Amino acid sequence: MSVRHYVLAATDGFIELPTSPELPPLESERKKVYVYGFVGGLFKVNGKVINEDLDWTKSCNWGKFKNLIGTATIPSPVIWGEMGDRVYITLINLGMPTAGIMDAHTIHMHGAHVATQLDGFPESSFVVPMCTDFDMAPPVVTYLFDTEHPGTYMYHCHVEASEHVQMGMYGALIVYPSMRSLAIAGIRRLWNGRWFFEGKLQEHICETATNRNFAYNDVHSYFDKEYIMLLSDIDTRWHDSIETGVNYNPVDFKPDFWLVNGRAFPDTLLPHHLTRNPCNDRDVSQLNYESYVHVKTGEMLMLRMINMGYQVVPWHIHGCDFTVIGKDANPSPLLKISEKLELVGLEGLERGFTCTIGSGETFDLLIEAQDKRPQYRSYIVNGKDCIHPLCKQMQEIKNIDPSVITNIPTQPVNFNNIKTVNYVDNFDESLAINDNFFPQFYPMHNHDYYKVTNNGVYPGGQLTYIQTDAPENLHNSDDNEENSDDNLFEMS
């Protein structure tokens, strides 16, 4: 059990949204939008100070808090803990001076089981007033969140919620199982890194895995990598009206930008501004808002889907099915049913390729990056049913018009050196030997296609990629054996 203490400061700022699908983005092709948000982050863990600049009790930091005014972006920092931790969140209100707004603010831990006094709903509790004198300690309120249940949550300001949430005052709140809670559920890790469930070796679980590789206290909720997909929408007319002091009626809401982790495509492929340098301290470094998903074939991927927008999102993933292992920080009841029926792997669980996510809902989606080389090879390389291999067809198309073959940016995408993959360039005679059609790219996006635009310009909005690299055993001879039915060019 740990005591984790976060400090968040409410203020305003600006974000820039792309108006063109081109990479790298040009300054002339970006729209500046006024937003609200929380800045700050983890202050200390178990009494150990992580960021001394967030200590509001020291007079030397009062000026530093003043310097944070106007630095808000979307989303707000990730807050996380383990089951059994006590998570404290101290809120400081710096105000919104750009628009001359002196609103009060709160923290509402959406989905958390807390008392009325800690709920952040101002109509039944309290608000935090604005700091007006930085020559003295700011007024603060500290919220307590007892992490009773693992899962995916969110937090946001609940003052004038229709406006403040639209303006960007929200972030992800994640709770992991603890080693103790896993052990109670029969999931144990031995000194040599081997994992067992009810005495049975779990060979699919990596020896370097920790309790933070499980979404719930269930062995079927294991994952190798996780990503937060925090979805939201923006009506820039609303934001502009608040910045300029013009009245806006919320019932006129009509968004023109749709965001993943505070950004619209193609910015969703770029490194996220809130991601800090890797840290060896496991109590500090864990989650970020990167939205370009990058896995290896064979890995288990979990997407923590959060909808903070005002519209329903039909989230569609190409190339694979997902398994729903949790909703609204509750494990799927099918997990226990599957276990009692002694089903193998993810059998018996809810599967799909489109997840409909309402405002305020969260889903935990598990995806297996399956090894589909034999399936892909059979047509792409060999051809089938008297139809030439796709690689040969694409070479012919390239000879006619090379511009129709897409150059795909690979992760990590860097402004100064954007590396791309062109599948036709990969298609040579060696492909039949070494399966050189990796990486694979699977889009995932809002299936209301007008929301895959930036103010009407396609592609944009809620769109990003899953990049799947080759499996580690790519060159194993067993993996490269040709199926007798898949000759270079089938004649039957």
Secondary structure, DSSP 8 states (H G I E B T S, - for coil): --EEEEEEEEEEEEEEEESS--SS--GGGEEEEEEEEEEEEEEEETTEES-GGG-TTSGGGHHHHHHTTT---SSEEEEEEETT-EEEEEEEE--BTTTTB---B--EEET----GGGS--GGGS--B-B---TTS---EEEEEEE--S-EEEEEE--TTHHHHHHHT-EEEEEEE--HHHHHHTTEEE-TTS-EEETTEE-TTS-TT--GGGBSSSSGGGB-SEEEEEEEEEE-HHHHHHHHHT----GGG---SEEEETTB-TTGGGS--TT-----S-TTT-------SEEEETT-EEEEEEEE-SSS-EEEEESSS-EEEEEETTEE-HHHHHHHHTT--TTTTS-EESEEEE-TT-EEEEEEE----HHHHHHHHTT-BTTB--HHHHHHHHHHH-GGGS--EE-SS--TT---EE-HHHH-STTHHHH----SEEEEEEESSGGGSSBTTBSS-SSEEEEEEE--TTTT-GGGG---TT--SS---
